[in-house]
């Protein structure tokens, strides 16, 4: 089986211990390193052991330094980033960046009192958590105020102290609401228990003593001693263990929650909009300070789910079956995406390791030969990830404030797949050459030295194409691209260093024993011919004999797919919600929400308007706000909430007098202090200068349709702000999920075009330096570009078939990562082949050398390609659980969470397909066929030159 993958090495025609040197100049030679490693193998092993120990000891844990969130890494000049800054400055107490929407719904009938009681249970718990979070923020602000006082900065101290007091007042209001909901719930439960004929005590509902205890704490901090004492008494009465509690808000973890506010259907300002007209559903909206893909949202969603699960368990005491509680909103979707990414990382790591182990076992059938690559890759992985984690903290050292390196949760998936794939490939090439040399020489020291000298340059050169290709992502404006590419490239540098130092050192120690129980002699026997070698010999003869026919047939078959792939280059989706499978709670909650409410309620679009002169909070300003509110009602807008229409009930042309009660409510809401604080800046230099509008979109905030609606709003507003209008000088900015995704789309499209050009240029220059043959280099670049577009075409066709009508295109990240990795990695195999071709042609001639190179590299490159493709396939492993039977042993252990991010699965599939295409079509067919045609042309030119020289010599002889 091993020979099937690797084939047999060609005979050296009696040469013994002959050192093979490439005829092509290479930038870096490996002879000195090879001699050092073969003679000082113990020093190499000691170095890596110490290096890994030190790096692991000093580096922070990977998860402690990872970031996430796509919108948080947009360039600072994007409208959504400016909008978030304005929101922070003008509305520091209402700066929600994402939401969790809790849906309480019943499909079979209208909600009844018992159903509302379940809602009260949810509301009291989350109001209490909101108050505890506000107390936590107040404590942090007090610490900042004290620090400012120590620095004698009284202005800053007053600012922090004012914000701390504001948070304490917010906490008190939240605890008041929590107590109110607790009392409403208790009254209903008490009535229900009394109405029960048997007086069932199991219907009793546990009171929320925490709310009273927390309110006592905040009242004490505000100087309300008597009221605080009464709350403490009630808390101890409801829960005697409260007497043992410390002076911290309960629960203790709530003080770190990013929970700014909780909106319920009983809210005096927006409550009317949180219930459907048929009384089938009610909403509770948690307003969060985190961006929807923030790292902390994964833990937050788990905490929220625990609260909801507790309520679900007590719900049967209050109402009958059929009541549904779902989670939706941008933060719920972002949190589930984070959890799906974490599950994908676990599955990728596990299945990559298993796959590499299986393939190495099948290929080598030798425990030591399996162990050598695994040890090398493990060392490379530990060293590189620890080094990267350590480098993220470099900016904390004096003089390194300019340094910036960030790592992301999903980056680990690429590191695992690429490092294990590339590292295994490097080891396989080195081991194959080591086996050849050892069979010829018999000396482990000489074999290691000559194997590393023979393939070390090719390994370094081929790795350089991948490393530089990934490094070109540094020029991206989008932060995730900007950091991820160079970071993976750095990890590959460590992997290469490991494979050209530690791997040969391990081989040197093991000697011939590394092949046990396989007989080494069989590999060097020229009379031994495997089936695989016969296949490669047949292919080599066919390609060298009929290169034009082989090339034309291949191109005719591939061209239609490449054309289709090129036409679909921009067919991508930025719908983050679609990245999750239907099994995730946020997808199910969103579907429940859409049955009763505009889906835009889960993520409103915030428009911020800044004017240089005048104010929005006087009578003239209110009139202008009314004009702006009406102007924003473009196609796709469900409602616009502003200072003059807080509920978004009055569309343009709708007469206010048509409903006296609604008009009166609108006027009352518009003049409430809370309304003013929500929609017009109140403090500092921005007071009255910045107005806020919340737009409820008709479509999903993540969808393309929502982005198109935003574009229409933007166009309408800029039409108003002409030079000759009253709005001259007014600036507009946007915040929220839809605004961020629009900017993300614009930035990444520009990045894609820029990086593709840079990657092609960088890889081409590397090839030119390595091979020094411009025509071959241009052709190689053309083949990998062809491979990329064929892969794109096949991937679109496959997922279009899998997803059917719901297919919106590939995930937005897939085309760029696919391009960079395929173009860079694809050239690895071309470099391996080309360097061997030139080496063999130098010894055996153009055609014989080409045939020998195809045969000698066919098996090993195929093995490497299969391994690399397998590591990319492991990126799709999170989606396998849906297709496996439940009775399969180990399914629950192997798949912690069913489903992975759809985009990761799509990219893994495309990368595996592209690598296999390079392995079985580009490298063994397209490149050798072209080289055969070139060899024919060169041979013909030599014949013509020889004939011309012969004719000239004859003519000279005759004339003389």
BATOR-610000 format. One record per residue (C-alpha): residue in one letter; z, x, y. Coordinates in steps of 0.001 Angstrom, whole numbers, padded with zeros to 6 digits, always signed. Layout:
N
aZXY...
***
This chain:
960
x+000000+000000+000000x+000747+002868+002338x-002705+004295+001836x-004201+000922+002685x-002775+001173+006191x-002981+004885+006737x-005976+005956+004705x-006399+009524+003458x-006677+012549+005725x-009993+014353+005578x-010278+017635+003792x-010243+020800+005841x-012788+022306+003450x-010387+024903+002120x-008747+025792+005399x-005032+026456+005075x-002508+026097+007854x-005361+025872+010351x-004122+024929+013804x-006237+022159+015242x-006771+022260+018968x-008582+019692+021043x-011814+020793+022625x-011072+018536+025589x-008891+020043+028334x-005578+018180+028590x-003234+018405+031579x-000120+019186+029597x+000010+021233+026422x+002738+020957+023814x+002784+024366+022173x+005907+025645+023908x+007794+022422+023279x+006628+022359+019669x+007945+025871+019043x+011280+025072+020652x+011794+021831+018726x+010820+023326+015376x+013172+026290+015829x+016025+024706+017826x+016092+021308+016173x+019894+021262+016160x+019993+021670+019965x+017587+018751+020383x+019690+016471+018217x+022874+017539+020001x+021275+016899+023385x+020307+013327+022534x+023687+012572+020992x+025498+013784+024112x+023006+012107+026468x+023367+008708+024805x+027151+009005+024704x+027361+009890+028401x+024875+007257+029519x+026553+004535+027497x+029942+005630+028764x+029109+005636+032475x+026468+002905+032713x+027530-000657+033517x+026834-003391+030999x+023265-004658+031215x+024271-008287+031768x+026606-007280+034600x+023784-005889+036752x+020939-008264+035944x+019492-010605+038530x+017419-013700+038205x+015818-016349+040292x+012199-016196+041322x+012476-017556+044841x+015228-015094+045763x+012725-012207+045596x+009999-013493+047886x+009040-011359+050916x+011213-011927+053978x+008330-013234+056099x+007556-016241+053896x+008262-019690+055438x+010666-020695+052663x+012726-017516+053124x+012857-018079+056879x+013834-021682+056214x+016736-020618+054011x+017911-018231+056737x+017782-020976+059353x+019604-023309+057002x+022357-020744+056520x+022681-020126+060251x+022441-023690+061532x+024079-025638+058704x+026630-023284+057131x+028519-026209+055585x+025450-028095+054306x+023324-025214+053075x+022602-026492+049572x+019809-024534+047893x+019709-026501+044650x+021117-029620+043030x+022394-030966+039755x+021695-034669+039422x+023857-036654+036999x+022227-039912+035928x+024352-042774+034602x+021982-045420+033246x+021705-048333+030871x+018311-049509+029720x+019242-052762+027973x+020972-054480+030914x+022404-053974+034379x+025428-051761+034760x+028736-053558+034370x+032256-052715+035446x+032917-050584+032378x+029781-048563+033083x+030856-048014+036676x+034237-046885+035374x+032490-044125+033417x+030836-043143+036683x+034252-043119+038365x+035471-040750+035659x+032610-038372+036406x+033062-038690+040153x+036803-037961+040124x+036337-034840+038014x+033526-033396+040112x+035199-034295+043405x+038269-032412+042204x+036084-029444+041238x+034423-029567+044659x+037804-029409+046369x+038944-026509+044186x+035703-024635+044983x+036261-025231+048715x+039800-023833+048400x+038371-020762+046682x+035917-020245+049550x+038736-020742+052060x+040762-017999+050371x+037790-015610+050543x+037209-016443+054209x+040901-015888+054972x+040606-012446+053391x+037571-011696+055582x+039479-012871+058662x+042428-010628+057820x+040110-007669+057288x+038516-008310+060680x+041933-008455+062333x+042829-005098+060799x+039698-003714+062435x+040713-005383+065726x+037591-007539+065669x+039089-010779+066918x+035740-012505+067410x+034814-012068+063756x+038348-012955+062694x+038188-016230+064614x+034813-017002+063077x+036058-016462+059524x+039292-018343+060209x+037380-021316+061612x+035181-021475+058536x+038233-021186+056281x+039885-024146+058048x+036658-026102+057715x+036652-025492+053974x+040277-026600+053681x+039422-029828+055474x+036471-030273+053122x+038770-029664+050158x+041245-032276+051413x+038475-034858+051784x+037222-034071+048268x+040707-034459+046758x+041162-037744+048618x+037954-038992+047009x+039038-037688+043602x+042350-039556+043890x+040534-042718+044979x+038192-042592+041978x+041159-041843+039717x+042949-044955+040979x+039834-047117+040585x+039370-045858+037036x+043027-046440+036172x+042941-049987+037528x+039901-050854+035446x+041297-049236+032288x+044602-051050+032819x+042825-054386+033175x+040782-053691+030066x+043867-052788+028040x+045735-055898+029207x+042764-058056+028304x+042740-056661+024792x+044416-059191+022511x+046234-056531+020521x+047219-054368+023487x+045482-051312+022057x+047038-048209+023634x+044027-046139+022548x+042244-047622+025555x+044552-045717+027911x+042792-043231+030198x+044402-039936+031074x+045109-039642+034777x+043752-036713+036755x+047015-035026+037724x+045041-031958+038836x+043674-033826+041858x+047172-034652+043119x+048393-031119+042462x+045426-029594+044276x+045816-031978+047207x+049445-030909+047484x+048337-027273+047735x+045808-027891+050487x+048197-030152+052400x+050813-027414+052325x+048293-024959+053758x+047563-027464+056544x+051251-027959+057307x+051569-031481+055852x+054788-030749+053961x+055978-034324+053297x+052629-035528+052006x+052369-032394+049859x+055783-033053+048322x+054769-036608+047438x+051583-035377+045764x+053573-032841+043752x+055925-035599+042626x+053025-037780+041479x+051342-034842+039709x+054518-034058+037760x+054941-037732+036938x+051411-037972+035563x+051590-034610+033800x+055046-033025+033381x+053433-029659+032625x+052281-029531+036244x+055744-028242+037101x+054785-024978+035389x+051510-024554+037285x+051094-021749+039803x+049913-022165+043381x+046237-021981+042438x+043797-024910+042384x+043121-026411+038964x+041137-025780+036892x+041338-022063+037634x+037639-021306+037101x+036590-023964+039633x+037374-021764+042632x+034266-019711+041820x+031931-022696+041552x+029048-022776+044101x+029744-026501+044613x+029398-027513+048270x+029430-031291+048072x+029313-034231+045679x+027288-037313+046605x+028027-040578+044820x+026751-044121+045150x+029953-044937+047075x+029112-042399+049787x+029086-044055+053203x+026048-042112+054384x+023625-041752+051487x+025286-043822+048769x+022781-046640+049059x+019995-044314+047956x+021862-043243+044820x+021513-046553+043040x+018404-048346+041821x+017619-051853+042992x+018148-053447+039570x+021608-051955+039008x+020433-050123+035891x+021325-046617+037111x+023520-044663+039503x+023374-041028+040586x+025943-038346+041269x+024419-035327+043012x+026114-031936+043025x+025007-029866+046021x+025018-026133+045202x+024847-022980+047298x+022948-021118+044538x+019193-020800+044248x+018074-022868+041256x+017366-019815+039058x+020496-017926+040071x+022175-015864+037358x+025384-017870+037639x+023679-021188+036965x+023662-020619+033214x+027462-020576+033089x+027629-023358+035676x+025469-025676+033576x+027632-024998+030539x+030739-025879+032577x+029120-029058+033898x+028070-030037+030388x+031647-029611+029179x+032850-032017+031867x+030110-034513+030996x+030860-034208+027273x+034534-034967+027943x+033490-038112+029786x+031122-039086+026979x+034003-038838+024510x+036188-041194+026562x+033356-043576+027492x+033805-045794+024367x+037247-046736+025713x+035616-048196+028824x+032287-049664+027790x+030116-050361+024788x+027298-048287+023335x+024010-047812+025128x+025177-046079+028303x+023319-042803+028867x+024438-039817+030926x+021762-037242+031723x+021515-034028+033730x+018569-033287+035988x+017894-031499+039250x+016541-028091+040111x+019719-026200+039174x+019929-027979+035807x+016359-026949+035058x+017024-023404+036282x+020181-023133+034193x+018360-024289+031072x+015587-021802+031788x+018203-019072+031946x+019677-020196+028638x+016236-020384+027066x+015511-016857+028301x+018781-015614+026792x+017905-017263+023474x+014432-015733+023679x+015901-012267+024222x+018159-012629+021194x+015323-013849+018990x+012940-011176+020262x+015402-008366+019578x+016257-009667+016122x+012731-010360+014923x+011311-007189+016470x+013817-005134+014519x+013170-007063+011301x+009403-006837+011701x+009382-003095+012409x+011711-002543+009460x+009471-004542+007119x+006242-002876+008261x+007685+000626+008034x+009006-000147+004560x+005607-001449+003433x+003736+001465+004984x+005969+004321+003830x+008093+003034+000931x+010448+005872+001736x+013942+005252+003146x+014004+008430+005224x+010551+007787+006687x+011770+004335+007687x+014976+005750+009144x+013339+008444+011301x+011368+006040+013570x+014242+003551+013705x+016732+006232+014755x+014328+007576+017365x+013608+004142+018821x+017272+003155+018805x+018169+006312+020726x+015311+005710+023174x+016348+002088+023698x+020023+002891+024261x+019282+005826+026545x+016619+004094+028625x+018445+000797+029147x+021661+002634+030022x+019819+004893+032458x+018149+001928+034141x+021468+000077+034416x+023021+003202+035927x+020185+003603+038435x+020781+000087+039758x+024098+001388+041125x+022658+004518+042744x+022608+002927+046199x+026412+002909+046177x+026520+006708+046395x+026656+008392+049823x+023184+009144+051135x+021402+006742+048764x+021521+003558+050824x+017706+003616+050865x+017567+003266+047082x+016824-000112+045532x+016339-000992+041879x+016944-004380+040338x+016680-005534+036748x+016178-009068+035532x+017212-011066+032515x+013699-011542+031141x+012864-007846+031670x+014772-007060+028491x+012218-009006+026443x+009416-006732+027645x+011513-003605+027138x+012293-004554+023547x+008724-005498+022659x+006992-002565+024359x+009535+000120+023456x+009731-000837+019808x+005962-001215+019573x+005008+001932+021477x+007872+003973+020025x+006886+003065+016484x+003268+003912+017258x+004212+007334+018611x+006332+008048+015537x+003596+006916+013145x+001005+009208+014728x+003372+012139+014645x+004450+011487+011049x+000841+011106+009900x-000111+014452+011414x+003097+016051+010101x+002204+014877+006608x-001249+016417+006883x+000080+019748+008087x+002926+019846+005561x+000515+019117+002712x-001649+022025+003864x+001049+024497+004888x+004098+023686+002815x+006448+024855+005593x+008409+022167+007451x+008897+024403+010487x+005197+025214+010802x+004184+021637+009993x+006407+020212+012748x+005171+022790+015220x+001514+022186+014457x+001825+018424+014184x+003445+018215+017601x+000884+020659+019016x-001911+018594+017498x-000919+015101+018612x+001634+015757+021349x-001019+016009+024046x-002667+012806+022874x+000687+011015+022772x+001570+012158+026279x-001861+011325+027628x-002010+007877+026066x+001544+007092+027160x+000636+008177+030669x-001990+005427+030905x+000620+002792+030083x+003277+004313+032324x+001000+004630+035354x-000469+001189+034751x+002994-000352+034796x+003972+001775+037796x+001204+000153+039846x+003284-003019+039890x+005490-001221+042415x+002922-002235+045053x+003579-005941+044505x+005225-007961+047273x+007008-010221+044813x+010306-008555+043940x+010247-009280+040213x+006841-007646+039772x+007789-004844+042163x+010788-003751+040097x+009882-004776+036540x+006735-002692+036034x+008150+000695+037107x+011389-000037+035241x+009510-000585+031966x+007451+002524+032725x+010644+004562+033092x+011856+003262+029744x+008541+004359+028203x+009014+007853+029631x+012362+008089+027833x+010761+006730+024662x+007984+009326+024804x+010478+012142+025342x+012500+010918+022392x+009483+010714+020110x+008204+014216+020948x+011635+015844+020641x+014081+013917+018468x+011514+012625+015965x+010094+016091+015097x+013654+017453+015000x+014577+014820+012406x+011422+015629+010435x+012277+019322+010597x+015749+018649+009162x+014455+016417+006376x+011517+018619+005396x+009646+017403+002322x+012601+015222+001376x+011589+012764+004088x+008762+011512+001814x+010979+010823-001201x+010289+009098-003570x+006572+009360-002650x+004735+012492-003820x+003537+014498-000846x+000818+016214-002886x-001171+013013-003223x-001736+012894+000534x-003437+016237+000592x-005626+015695-002466x-009223+015405-001319x-010189+013799-004611x-007878+010875-003977x-009780+008082-002273x-008111+004782-001459x-009695+001399-000952x-008848+001584+002734x-010576+004926+003096x-013698+003593+001396x-013713+000691+003876x-013418+003055+006814x-016133+005312+005363x-018443+002314+005030x-017739+001246+008624x-018286+004780+009879x-021661+005011+008122x-022730+001600+009435x-021744+002399+013012x-023326+005847+013051x-026477+004591+011303x-027038+001402+013361x-024964+001710+016549x-027304-000369+018711x-027320-003317+016316x-023538-003211+015849x-022933-003056+019591x-025369-005834+020480x-024066-008241+017832x-020477-007609+018912x-021235-008189+022581x-023214-011358+021887x-020257-012800+019968x-017674-011805+022577x-019564-012571+025788x-019126-016398+025759x-015375-016094+025235x-015125-013473+027967x-017076-015685+030354x-014793-018624+029644x-011724-016435+030092x-013032-015190+033438x-013612-018751+034627x-010011-019644+033708x-008401-016677+035464x-006750-018870+038114x-005884-021727+035756x-002116-021207+035833x+000883-023440+036400x+003985-022950+038512x+005688-026007+037046x+008994-024442+036043x+010194-027668+034436x+007239-027597+032031x+008384-024147+030913x+011135-025863+028909x+010618-027741+025675x+011622-031393+025476x+014773-030450+023520x+016555-029105+026585x+019049-031434+028338x+017491-031036+031786x+014077-032180+030525x+015650-035217+028898x+017685-035920+032026x+014599-035657+034220x+012773-038175+032042x+015762-040524+032377x+015816-040028+036156x+012110-040819+036488x+012645-044239+034918x+014735-045456+037871x+014330-043155+040874x+011666-041139+042670x+011575-037832+040846x+011662-036150+044240x+015342-037069+044526x+016076-034176+042169x+014877-031619+044728x+014223-032765+048305x+011982-030727+050586x+013870-029607+053688x+011942-029164+056945x+013633-027224+059742x+012407-027475+063335x+013494-024955+065969x+012765-025568+069638x+013218-022928+072356x+014141-025411+075093x+015844-028787+075245x+018067-030384+072620x+017556-032701+069690x+020905-034455+070007x+020341-036175+073367x+018385-039364+073941x+015089-037612+074653x+015567-035411+071623x+016220-038429+069409x+012952-039960+070526x+011148-036760+069601x+012875-036733+066215x+011637-040261+065608x+008100-039089+066381x+008444-036151+064005x+009947-038342+061295x+006970-040690+061433x+004512-037770+061507x+005861-036454+058206x+004906-039599+056310x+001742-038181+054797x+000285-039017+051405x+002792-038033+048710x+005931-038586+050812x+008307-041268+049568x+010904-041069+052349x+011901-038895+055301x+015590-038657+056149x+016516-037471+059614x+019028-037992+062384x+017277-041176+063521x+016700-042512+059990x+019389-041022+057704x+018421-043172+054706x+014663-042822+055097x+014153-046578+055084x+011684-047001+057946x+008124-045925+057359x+005672-045648+060282x+004596-049024+061602x+007547-050819+060094x+009175-052887+062807x+012859-052282+063314x+013518-055884+064189x+012189-057110+060861x+015640-056711+059361x+018584-056953+061739x+021099-055730+059181x+019030-052702+058240x+018375-051900+061894x+022078-052158+062682x+022956-049913+059725x+020346-047421+060828x+021787-047280+064355x+025341-046914+063069x+024429-044138+060671x+022458-042283+063315x+025477-042120+065600x+028079-041083+063058x+029487-037592+063465x+028774-036802+059820x+025123-037714+060349x+024858-035449+063373x+026383-032557+061441x+023978-033078+058573x+020735-033261+060559x+021264-031282+063811x+022862-027850+064243x+026278-028147+065884x+027593-024618+066382x+026743-021432+068237x+023456-020636+069890x+021614-022974+067516x+023578-026056+068623x+021120-028846+069283x+018182-026445+068857x+017502-026839+065126x+016900-030187+063454x+016738-030855+059753x+014588-033328+057819x+014964-034055+054105x+011714-035275+052562x+011775-037140+049261x+008480-036442+047516x+006657-038837+045278x+005956-036131+042701x+008042-033667+040737x+009231-030910+043137x+007909-028293+040680x+004415-029787+040433x+001122-028830+042055x+000972-032296+043621x+004260-031636+045428x+002899-028363+046818x-000210-030187+048032x+002005-032736+049784x+003864-029895+051486x+000535-028497+052677x-000319-031868+054218x+003064-032015+055974x+002544-028479+057263x-000921-029311+058588x+000364-032439+060330x+003204-030588+062041x+000993-027769+063247x-001466-030302+064619x+001379-031603+066766x+002400-028144+067976x-000739-027413+069972x-000666-025525+073254x-001125-028630+075401x+001469-030811+073648x+005171-031392+074212x+005799-029462+070978x+004370-026183+072287x+006550-023270+071163x+008285-025252+068424x+008573-023405+065102x+008697-024954+061641x+010169-023611+058410x+010750-025063+054969x+013450-024810+052347x+013904-026143+048849x+012228-025777+045488x+008770-027016+046491x+008600-024725+049530x+009680-021737+047481x+007135-022409+044741x+004327-022743+047290x+005193-019331+048712x+005566-017921+045208x+002058-019111+044378x+000579-017509+047485x+002405-014194+047048x+001714-013772+043340x-001973-014574+043692x-002312-011824+046271x-000269-009487+044081x-002452-010223+041062x-005638-009207+042856x-004080-006057+044332x-002371-004872+041156x-005402-005446+038939x-007478-003162+041167x-004755-000514+041273x-004179-000608+037510x-007877-000194+036760x-008139+002689+039231x-005005+004441+037944x-005888+004135+034266x-009464+005257+034939x-008249+008355+036775x-005917+009206+033898x-008794+008873+031432x-010983+011028+033639x-008360+013780+033801x-007770+013634+030048x-011324+013304+028736x-013432+014775+031579x-016322+012516+030557x-017064+009921+033270x-019528+007852+031249x-017126+007471+028322x-014282+006653+030717x-016261+003932+032487x-017259+002416+029157x-013686+002464+027872x-012505+000628+030978x-015269-001911+030492x-014206-002538+026885x-010560-003218+027746x-011603-005544+030572x-013860-007343+028117x-010958-007537+025686x-008711-008974+028416x-011109-011768+029330x-011823-012600+025688x-008075-012803+025127x-007696-015067+028161x-010436-017345+026880x-009000-017617+023372x-005473-018144+024715x-006565-020973+027000x-008468-022603+024151x-005502-022333+021793x-002833-023688+024107x-005178-026340+025431x-005475-027526+021830x-001715-027244+021178x-000539-029034+024326x-003412-031480+024648x-003566-033508+027848x-000266-032064+029092x-001759-028566+029344x-001759-027458+032989x-002695-023828+032417x-000903-020658+031385x+002431-019740+032893x+001923-018021+036254x+003392-014705+035051x+001173-014423+031976x-002164-013237+033469x-000688-010306+035400x+001551-008961+032638x-001257-009525+030135x-003708-007605+032300x-001409-004660+033015x-000204-004256+029438x-003571-004793+027734x-005489-002501+030066x-002855+000219+029799x-001878-000115+026129x-005463-000762+025078x-006455+002658+026330x-003797+004264+024126x-005866+003650+021037x-009066+004691+022793x-007458+007992+023782x-006224+008581+020222x-009718+007961+018884x-011621+009881+021562x-009481+013007+021362x-009863+013073+017568x-013623+012496+017860x-014036+015411+020249x-011844+017594+018048x-013845+016808+014897x-017204+017078+016674x-016262+020556+017800x-015927+021591+014153x-018426+019409+012272x-021079+018327+014750x-021793+015114+016663x-022381+012652+013825x-020275+014143+011048x-017409+014618+013492x-017652+011000+014652x-017616+009728+011064x-014631+011893+010162x-012717+010748+013263x-013322+007071+012484x-012119+007524+008909x-009130+009729+009722x-007819+007539+012567x-008795+004116+011230x-005753+003484+009094x-003144+004934+011415x-004465+003193+014536x-004704-000069+012622x-001103+000304+011509x-000004+001005+015062x-001939-001950+016395x-000438-004290+013824x+003065-003079+014676x+002494-003434+018426x+001046-006916+017944x+003979-007808+015725x+006503-006849+018390x+004677-009088+020847x+004605-011925+018313x+008390-011675+018199x+008391-012901+021806x+007291-016279+020446x+010055-016440+017826x+012184-018830+019847x+009604-021563+019284x+009442-021098+015508x+012523-023199+014770x+010681-026425+015562x+008251-025728+012709x+010798-024629+010096x+012606-027038+007742x+016308-027585+008348x+017148-026624+004757x+015835-023086+005279x+018729-020639+004658x+019839-018829+007788x+017916-021047+010210x+021023-021864+012229x+021987-018194+012406x+018532-016920+013264x+017828-019547+015909x+020862-020199+018081x+018936-022559+020362x+015744-024334+019444x+012947-023565+021823x+012266-020697+024193x+010576-020468+027549x+007040-021694+027170x+005730-018925+029420x+007304-016196+027268x+005785-017714+024131x+002363-017929+025795x+002529-014328+026955x+003716-013092+023566x+000850-014892+021834x-001721-013561+024306x-000441-009979+024096x-000453-010023+020298x-003964-011470+020268x-005204-008913+022789x-003723-005968+020890x-005250-007200+017631x-008601-007557+019383x-008316-003968+020599x-007231-002822+017143x-009913-004514+015050x-012858-004827+017456x-012721-002557+020491x-011379+000636+018916x-013157+000595+015511x-016444-001011+016637x-017276-001063+020351x-016106+002435+021279x-017503+004301+018215x-020831+002450+018497x-021243+003569+022094x-020206+007117+021200x-022796+007092+018412x-025488+005998+020872x-024400+008728+023236x-024458+011245+020386x-028023+010179+019567x-029028+010634+023175x-027357+014055+023286x-028978+015065+020006x-032356+013871+021243x-031922+015762+024477x-031061+018924+022564x-034160+018456+020404x-036315+017920+023474x-034835+020962+025141x-035329+023010+021977x-038908+021793+021671x-039589+022592+025292x-038055+026027+024886x-040083+026631+021721x-043290+025499+023423x-042577+027687+026425x-041895+030657+024166x-045154+030082+022255x-047156+029688+025436x-045655+032877+026806x-046459+034725+023573x-050060+033459+023568x-050641+034282+027219x-049259+037743+026689
***
